[in-house]
Amino acid sequence: MLAATGSAGDLVLTPTAIEPEDVADALFAGMAEDRFLILPHPEVAAYYEARAATPDKWLTGMNSIQQKWEATQR
């Protein structure tokens, strides 16, 4: 599945990708703990919090990633 993400995936997914088994483990652990929000990747909780707490800063960061990807497409 990761191979099908193309150059955008190479930029933002490949460096920090986790294995499907790790996602499954996180899912089952979250279900056992009766959690609503299950985030299998350790960094995602911080991203989620930053997005909610400082949306303008988060959007600026996302824009920076978009511009970096677009520069690789030229």
C-alpha positions as CSV (number, residue, x, y, z in Angstrom):
1,M,0.0,0.0,0.0
2,L,2.8,2.4,0.8
3,A,4.4,1.8,-2.6
4,A,1.2,3.2,-4.2
5,T,1.5,6.6,-2.5
6,G,3.9,8.1,-5.1
7,S,6.2,11.0,-4.5
8,A,3.9,12.6,-1.9
9,G,4.1,9.4,0.1
10,D,7.9,9.3,-0.3
11,L,8.0,12.7,1.3
12,V,5.6,12.4,4.2
13,L,4.9,8.7,4.8
14,T,7.9,6.5,4.0
15,P,10.3,8.1,6.6
16,T,8.0,7.3,9.5
17,A,5.8,4.5,8.3
18,I,4.9,1.8,10.7
19,E,4.0,-1.8,10.0
20,P,0.4,-3.0,9.7
21,E,0.9,-5.3,12.6
22,D,1.8,-2.3,14.8
23,V,-1.4,-0.5,13.7
24,A,-3.4,-3.6,14.5
25,D,-1.8,-3.9,18.0
26,A,-2.6,-0.2,18.6
27,L,-6.2,-0.8,17.5
28,F,-6.8,-3.7,19.8
29,A,-5.1,-2.0,22.7
30,G,-7.3,1.1,22.2
31,M,-10.4,-1.1,22.0
32,A,-9.4,-2.9,25.2
33,E,-9.0,0.4,26.9
34,D,-12.3,1.6,25.5
35,R,-10.7,4.6,23.9
36,F,-12.6,6.6,21.2
37,L,-9.5,8.1,19.5
38,I,-6.9,5.5,18.6
39,L,-3.7,6.9,17.1
40,P,-1.3,4.1,16.2
41,H,1.6,6.3,15.3
42,P,3.3,7.9,18.3
43,E,3.8,11.3,16.7
44,V,0.2,11.7,15.5
45,A,-1.2,12.6,19.0
46,A,1.1,15.6,19.1
47,Y,0.1,16.6,15.5
48,Y,-3.6,16.2,16.5
49,E,-3.1,18.4,19.6
50,A,-1.2,21.1,17.6
51,R,-3.8,21.2,15.0
52,A,-6.5,21.8,17.6
53,A,-4.5,24.2,19.8
54,T,-2.8,26.4,17.1
55,P,-4.6,25.9,13.8
56,D,-2.9,28.7,12.0
57,K,0.6,27.4,12.9
58,W,-0.5,23.9,11.9
59,L,-1.8,25.1,8.5
60,T,1.5,27.0,8.0
61,G,3.4,23.8,8.6
62,M,1.2,21.8,6.3
63,N,1.6,24.5,3.6
64,S,5.4,24.2,4.0
65,I,5.2,20.4,3.4
66,Q,3.0,21.0,0.4
67,Q,5.4,23.5,-1.1
68,K,8.3,21.1,-0.5
69,W,6.5,18.4,-2.3
70,E,5.6,20.7,-5.2
71,A,9.2,21.7,-5.5
72,T,10.2,18.1,-6.0
73,Q,7.6,17.8,-8.9
74,R,9.3,20.5,-11.0
